[in-house]
Amino acid sequence: MTNTPILPTGLQAVISKAIDAAGGWIGFDDFMARALYTPGLGYYANDSLKFGQMPAGASHSSGDGGLNGVSSGADSAKNSQNAPSGGSDFVTAPELSAHFGRTLARQAAQALDMSETNELWEFGAGSGALALQLLEALDERIERYTIVDLSGVLRERQRDKLAAYGDKVQWATELPEKMRGVVLGNEVLDAMPVKLLARLNSVWHERGVALHEGRFTYADTPTDLRPPLEIEGSHDYVTEIHPQAEGFIRTLADRLEAGAVLLLDYGFPEHEYYHPQRSMGTVMCHRAHLLDADPLADVGDKDITAHVNFTGIALAGQDAGLEVLGYTSQGRFLLNCGLLNGLENASLAERTMVQKLVNEHEMGELFKVIAFGAKGSAVWEPMGFAAGDRMHTL
């Protein structure tokens, strides 16, 4: 049997041309950016459903991202299940429970008060579920809600969901030169392209993407790039570094005149992220509530993510002048903000979804929350970090 080359079409053709134009190799970060964001074709730019409800009969399992004997990032953090999907690929916290947004609104209100601002900025608003929950909870407390989203398809879905709020909600595709208000990002950092590094036979390489017989394949080239920590041992090791996410934080620091930043995502401080046992990195794909570890297959049809190095995020913000106000687990953060208040008369189904937000074996521990104050602002204590702050672990 002959191995007939695959003739690329659509997004595959676009990326193949980019590889040819670059001399036969592009970095994984370039590949990931094109796979997710190529206009009209990339995963976040096409018209697939993406966000949805939990599949019937499924129970969320977030996993540990690659320790406890599992050396890859195969146990990912989005709510992906081995069950029928109903057409969506994963569910995020706001789709799990409206109590997520209502609770986050308490922290946002405190941040608005402390910074004397009246605008919320949400990056990567997804289905618009979180925006709706925050708008319902905060109502007249905010004058404007600005969504920054690269996906035209998602923007239209958000417009439909938020139509009742009329001119209070606006959209942007890039940051203005100056901003004031509270910036929110739920599962935004994990979708930012990462560079892959591979230590092979004790030599560090940057792992990129090439073509072989019409198929995408990994290809490594020696590099001076290194993880921020030296990895113990001499075994082969694959991991990520996050220049784009850290650059995003520096840009926020430069443009946020007054306000605060709240980011929620799955990840670790760097001493956990670069643990010697996490030898296959954290890159993972999500489609139809199923997980796989091959981002080079079915490009454009599935999400590609990597866990967040929260130490790198904290240092990027601090070095750019932001004040790190707190860092803790999502479970602790939500409980500090009063997640359980008002649940006395909630249904069993509602309480079950709330438990998924805070239980350690669900989203409560793997997901983290980090908060920054704008450059030059007074230091204050956000309610979400009143107990269980973990800044000392960064």
C-alpha positions in Angstrom: 0.0 0.0 0.0 1.3 3.4 -0.9 1.2 6.3 1.5 -0.7 8.9 -0.5 0.0 12.5 0.5 -2.9 14.4 2.1 -3.9 17.3 -0.1 -4.7 20.1 2.3 -7.8 22.3 2.0 -9.1 25.3 3.8 -7.2 26.1 7.0 -4.8 23.2 6.4 -3.9 24.9 3.0 -3.4 28.3 4.7 -1.0 26.9 7.3 0.8 24.7 4.7 1.5 27.9 2.6 2.8 29.6 5.8 5.1 26.7 6.4 6.4 26.8 2.9 6.9 30.5 3.0 8.9 30.2 6.2 11.3 27.7 4.7 9.6 24.6 5.8 9.1 25.2 9.6 7.1 27.4 11.8 7.1 27.6 15.6 4.3 25.9 17.5 3.1 29.3 18.7 2.7 30.4 15.1 0.9 27.2 14.3 -1.4 27.5 17.3 -2.3 31.1 16.5 -3.3 30.2 12.9 -5.2 27.1 14.0 -7.3 29.1 16.5 -7.6 32.5 15.0 -7.2 32.5 11.1 -10.2 34.6 10.0 -13.2 32.5 9.0 -11.3 29.2 9.4 -9.5 29.0 12.8 -11.3 27.3 15.6 -12.4 30.5 17.3 -13.2 32.2 14.0 -15.4 29.6 12.5 -19.1 28.9 13.2 -18.9 25.7 15.3 -20.9 25.8 18.6 -17.9 25.4 21.0 -19.6 26.3 24.3 -22.4 24.3 25.6 -24.1 22.5 28.5 -22.7 19.4 30.3 -23.5 16.2 28.4 -26.2 14.2 29.9 -25.0 11.8 32.6 -21.5 13.2 32.6 -19.5 14.2 35.7 -16.7 16.7 35.4 -13.2 15.5 36.0 -10.4 18.1 35.7 -7.4 16.0 36.6 -4.0 17.2 37.7 -2.5 18.3 34.4 0.2 15.6 34.4 1.5 14.6 37.8 0.7 11.6 40.0 2.1 9.2 37.4 0.6 10.8 34.3 3.4 12.6 32.5 1.3 14.4 29.9 -1.3 17.2 30.2 -4.0 14.7 29.2 -6.1 15.4 32.2 -7.2 18.9 31.2 -9.2 21.5 33.0 -12.1 22.4 30.7 -15.3 20.5 31.2 -14.8 17.9 28.6 -16.6 14.6 29.0 -16.8 11.2 27.5 -20.4 11.6 26.6 -22.6 12.9 23.8 -21.9 16.6 23.3 -25.1 18.0 21.8 -22.9 19.8 19.3 -20.6 21.7 21.7 -17.0 21.1 22.6 -16.8 22.1 26.3 -18.5 24.0 29.0 -16.9 26.7 31.1 -17.9 27.9 34.6 -20.5 30.4 33.6 -22.4 27.7 31.7 -22.2 25.4 34.7 -23.9 27.8 37.0 -25.2 31.3 37.0 -23.9 31.5 40.6 -20.4 31.8 39.2 -21.0 35.2 37.6 -23.2 36.4 40.5 -20.4 35.6 42.9 -17.7 37.1 40.7 -19.8 40.2 40.5 -19.3 40.8 44.3 -15.5 41.0 43.7 -15.9 43.1 40.6 -18.1 45.6 42.6 -15.5 45.9 45.3 -12.8 46.5 42.7 -15.0 49.1 41.0 -15.5 50.9 44.3 -11.8 50.8 45.3 -10.7 52.1 42.0 -13.5 54.6 41.6 -14.3 53.4 38.1 -17.5 52.3 36.4 -16.6 50.1 33.5 -16.0 46.3 33.1 -13.8 44.9 30.3 -14.1 41.2 29.5 -11.6 39.5 27.3 -12.8 36.4 25.3 -16.4 36.5 26.4 -17.3 33.2 24.8 -21.0 32.5 24.8 -21.7 35.8 26.6 -23.0 33.8 29.7 -20.6 35.5 32.1 -21.3 39.0 30.7 -25.1 38.4 31.2 -24.6 37.2 34.8 -22.4 40.2 35.6 -24.7 42.7 34.0 -27.7 41.3 35.8 -25.9 41.4 39.1 -24.3 44.8 38.8 -27.0 46.6 36.8 -26.7 50.3 37.4 -23.3 50.0 39.1 -21.6 50.0 35.7 -22.0 52.5 32.9 -20.4 50.4 30.2 -19.4 46.8 29.6 -16.8 46.3 26.9 -16.1 42.9 25.4 -12.8 42.4 23.6 -13.1 39.4 21.3 -11.3 38.4 18.1 -14.1 36.1 16.9 -16.8 37.7 14.8 -19.0 34.6 15.1 -18.8 34.7 18.9 -19.4 38.5 18.9 -22.7 38.0 17.1 -23.8 35.3 19.5 -22.9 37.6 22.4 -24.9 40.4 20.8 -28.0 38.2 20.7 -27.6 37.1 24.3 -27.0 40.6 25.6 -29.5 42.5 23.4 -31.5 43.6 26.5 -28.6 45.8 27.6 -28.5 47.8 24.5 -25.9 50.5 24.3 -24.4 49.6 27.7 -22.5 46.8 26.0 -19.9 47.5 23.3 -17.4 45.4 21.4 -13.7 45.9 20.5 -11.2 43.9 18.6 -8.2 45.5 20.1 -7.2 47.5 23.2 -7.5 51.3 23.3 -4.5 53.3 24.2 -5.9 54.0 27.6 -8.4 52.1 29.8 -10.2 52.6 33.1 -12.2 49.9 34.9 -12.1 46.3 36.0 -10.7 43.8 33.5 -11.9 40.2 33.6 -10.7 37.2 31.8 -12.2 33.7 32.4 -10.2 31.0 30.5 -8.5 33.5 28.3 -4.8 32.9 29.1 -5.0 29.2 28.3 -6.0 29.9 24.7 -3.0 32.2 24.0 -0.4 30.6 21.8 2.6 29.0 23.5 6.1 28.1 22.4 7.0 24.4 22.8 10.4 23.5 24.1 11.8 19.9 24.0 14.9 18.7 25.9 16.2 15.7 23.8 19.4 13.9 24.8 20.1 16.8 27.2 19.9 19.4 24.3 17.1 22.0 24.3 15.1 22.5 21.1 12.2 24.6 20.0 9.5 22.3 18.7 7.7 23.6 15.6 5.6 22.3 12.8 6.7 21.1 9.3 5.1 19.1 6.5 5.8 15.5 5.7 4.0 13.9 2.8 1.2 16.5 3.1 0.7 16.0 6.8 1.6 18.3 9.7 4.4 16.9 11.8 6.6 18.1 14.7 10.1 19.2 13.9 12.7 20.4 16.4 15.5 22.9 16.0 18.2 23.7 18.7 17.5 26.9 20.6 18.8 29.2 23.3 15.3 29.4 24.8 14.8 27.8 28.2 12.1 27.3 30.7 12.2 29.8 33.6 13.4 26.9 35.9 16.1 24.4 35.4 14.4 21.0 35.0 15.9 18.4 37.3 17.2 15.2 35.7 18.5 14.4 32.2 15.4 12.7 30.8 13.7 13.9 27.7 11.2 16.6 28.5 8.6 18.7 26.7 7.1 21.9 28.1 5.8 25.3 27.2 6.8 28.9 27.7 4.3 31.7 27.5 5.6 34.9 25.9 2.3 36.0 24.4 0.3 35.7 27.7 3.1 37.6 29.5 3.1 40.2 26.8 -0.7 40.6 27.2 -0.2 41.3 30.9 2.5 43.9 30.1 0.1 45.6 27.6 -2.6 45.8 30.2 -0.2 47.3 32.7 0.8 50.0 30.2 -2.8 50.9 29.2 -4.8 50.5 32.4 -4.9 54.0 34.0 -7.1 53.0 36.9 -8.8 49.8 38.0 -8.0 46.2 38.5 -7.4 42.9 36.6 -9.0 39.6 37.6 -8.0 36.5 35.7 -9.3 33.0 36.2 -7.8 29.9 34.5 -6.3 26.5 35.0 -2.6 26.3 35.8 0.1 26.2 38.4 2.9 28.2 40.0 6.2 27.6 38.1 7.7 25.1 40.6 4.7 22.8 39.9 4.4 23.7 36.2 8.0 22.6 35.5 8.0 19.6 37.8 10.4 16.9 36.5 7.4 14.4 36.2 5.4 16.7 33.9 7.6 15.6 31.0 5.1 15.9 28.2 3.8 19.4 28.8 0.2 20.5 29.1 -1.0 21.1 25.6 -4.4 19.6 25.1 -7.3 19.6 22.6 -11.0 19.7 23.2 -13.8 18.6 20.9 -17.3 17.2 21.4 -16.5 17.0 25.2 -13.6 14.7 24.5 -9.9 15.2 25.1 -7.0 14.4 22.9 -3.3 15.3 22.9 -2.7 15.8 19.1 -3.1 19.5 18.0 -1.7 18.6 14.6 -4.8 16.6 13.7 -8.2 18.0 12.6 -6.8 21.5 12.7 -9.5 24.1 13.1 -12.1 21.6 14.3 -11.0 21.6 18.0 -9.7 23.8 20.7 -6.0 23.9 21.6 -5.0 25.0 25.1 -2.1 25.0 27.5 -2.1 25.4 31.3 -1.0 28.8 32.7 2.3 29.4 34.5 0.9 31.8 37.1 4.4 32.8 38.4 5.2 34.1 34.9 2.0 36.0 34.8 2.6 37.5 38.2 6.1 38.5 37.4 5.1 40.0 34.1 2.5 42.2 35.8 4.8 43.2 38.7 7.7 44.0 36.4 5.4 46.2 34.3 4.2 48.1 37.4 1.0 46.3 38.3 0.4 45.4 42.0 -0.2 41.7 42.6 -3.2 41.8 45.0 -3.9 38.1 45.4 -3.5 34.6 44.1 -5.5 31.5 45.2 -7.6 28.6 44.0 -10.9 29.2 42.3 -12.7 27.2 45.1 -11.3 29.4 47.8 -11.9 32.6 45.9 -15.6 31.8 45.2 -16.2 30.8 48.8 -14.5 34.0 50.0 -16.8 36.0 47.8 -19.9 34.4 49.2 -20.7 31.7 46.7 -22.9 29.8 49.2 -25.0 32.8 50.1 -28.5 32.4 48.9 -28.3 28.7 48.1 -30.6 27.7 50.9 -33.6 27.3 48.6 -31.6 26.1 45.5 -32.5 22.9 43.8 -30.4 19.8 44.1 -29.3 20.3 40.4 -28.2 23.9 41.2 -26.2 22.8 44.2 -24.6 20.0 42.3 -23.3 22.5 39.7 -22.1 24.9 42.4 -20.1 22.0 44.0 -18.3 21.5 40.6 -17.0 25.0 40.8 -15.3 24.5 44.2 -14.6 20.8 44.8 -10.9 20.0 44.7 -11.3 17.1 42.3 -13.5 19.2 40.0 -12.6 22.9 39.1 -12.0 24.2 42.6 -8.3 23.4 42.9 -6.8 23.2 39.4 -8.4 26.6 38.4 -6.7 29.6 40.0 -7.5 33.3 40.3 -5.0 36.1 40.2 -5.7 39.8 40.8 -3.7 42.9 39.9 -4.2 46.6 40.8 -3.5 49.3 38.2 0.0 50.9 38.1 0.4 53.5 40.8 -2.9 52.6 42.6 -3.2 52.1 46.3 -2.9 48.5 47.6 -6.1 47.0 48.9 -7.3 43.5 49.9 -9.8 42.0 47.5 -12.5 39.9 49.3 -11.7 36.9 47.2 -8.3 36.4 48.8 -9.3 37.2 52.4 -8.5 33.6 53.4 -6.2 31.2 51.7 -4.1 33.6 49.7 -1.2 31.8 48.0 0.9 34.6 46.7 3.8 33.1 48.7 3.7 30.1 46.4 4.3 32.0 43.2 
